[in-house]
Amino acid sequence: MRYDPEAVRPMRDELVRLGAQELATAEAVDGVLGGGEGTTLLVINSVCGCAAANARPAVAIATGHDAQPDRIVTVFAGQDVDATERAREYIEGFRPSSPSMALFRDGSQVFMLERHQIEGRDAAEIATDLKGAYDRFCRDA
């Protein structure tokens, strides 16, 4: 199901304002996740309530942490269909879920937050998980 682009624009813009790069095509995903150096947080965005109340706010909170990934990128499930499908191919050992977040270091996935780890938790708790991953994987990356 593809969502109306105008209806989801505010949900997309929330991450873009934080500095996330939108990846709208499979080729764009490959360009970023296909073995690059450094650290990348991939956020699979969604229209669901847990993305609005928990996931996107958690990313915002974590942007204030001293350790940060080199880049934050995002695909939008239900809209960037090909990009989302390709991004999920880089996430090994986890079932597709949205919202979700994966951290990559030097092209390898090193951390994952699935929907079940986002849904029902508050943004501060999720941000604590992200900051812990940033501390572990984004220092001296």
N, C-alpha and C positions, 0 to 999 in steps of 0.2 A: 504494500500500500504506500503510495506516494502522497505526502502531505502537501497542502497548498503552500507554495514558497512564501507568500506574504504572511500567512498565519504563523509560520515558524521563524520568521526573520528575527523577532525579538529574542527567541531562544538561542539562535545562532549568534546574534550580536553580543549576547552576554559573555560568551567565551572569547570572541574576537576582541572585545574591549579589554580583556585581560592579556591580550597579546597572542592568543592562539591563532594559528594559521589554518584556514579551512582547506580541506582536501576534498574536492568535489568529483574527482575522477580516479579510476584505478591507477592510471599513469602517475598522477600526483602522489598517491600513496606509495607507489614503488620508488618514486624519486626521493622520498623522505625515509621510508622504513627499509628500503632495499640495501641494507649493509652500510649505512652511513656511520661516521664516527660521532662520538659524543653521546649525550643522553636526550631522549625524546619521550615526552608524555603524550600518549594517544588517548583522547577522550572520545568515546563513542557516545554521542549526544542523542537525546530522545525527547519526545513530547510529554512523556509520562510525568506524573507528579513527583516521583522520587528524583528525577533529573532536576526539576525546578527547585525542590525544597532541600535536596541533599547534595547531589553530585556537583552541579555548577557552583553553588555556594562553597562547597569544600575546596574546589579548585581555586576560587577567589581567596579564601582564607590562606591556603598554602602558598599563594604567590607572595605573601609577606615573610616567608621563612628565609633564612640566610642561605641555605643550600637550595639550588634551583636546577631543573633540567635545562639543557641548552636551548630546547625548543618545546613548545606545546603545540600539538596539532589536533584537529578534530574532524570527524566525519559525522554526518547526521543520519542515523538509522531512519528508514522510512522516507527519505528524500534523496540522499546521495547513495543510491542503492548499489551501484557498481563499486564505488569507493569503499563503502561499508563492508561489502563482501570481500574485497581485496584486503582491507585492513584486518579482518577477522582471520584471513589466511596466515597472517604473521603471528597471531596469538595461538600458540601451540598448547595443547593439553587442557583447553577450557572450552566449554560450550558457548555458542554465541549468546550474548545478552546485552541489553541496553537499558539504561546506561551502563557503561563499564569504563575502566581506565587501565591502561597497560603502560608500563615504563620499560623503555628499551635503552640498552647501553651498548654502544658499538655494534648495532644491528641485531643484538640478541635481547629477547624479552627476559627481564629480571624481576618483574613485580606485576601483580594483577589484582585488581579489585573488580569482582563480578557484581552483577545487579543484587544478588542476595546479600552481599556485604555492604551495599549502599542503602537498599530499601529498609526502612524502619529504623535507621540510625540517623543521628543528627549530623549536620554538616561539620561541626567541630570535631566529632569523633573520626569522621572520614578524613578530614584534613590532617588529623594526627597520624593516621596511617600513611597518607601521602608524604608528610614531612619526615616520617621515619624512613620511608623509601628514598627520599631525596638525600637524607643524611647518609644512608648506606651506599647509594649508587651514584650520586651526583657530585660528590666532593672529589676533586682531582680526577674528574672523568676525562 
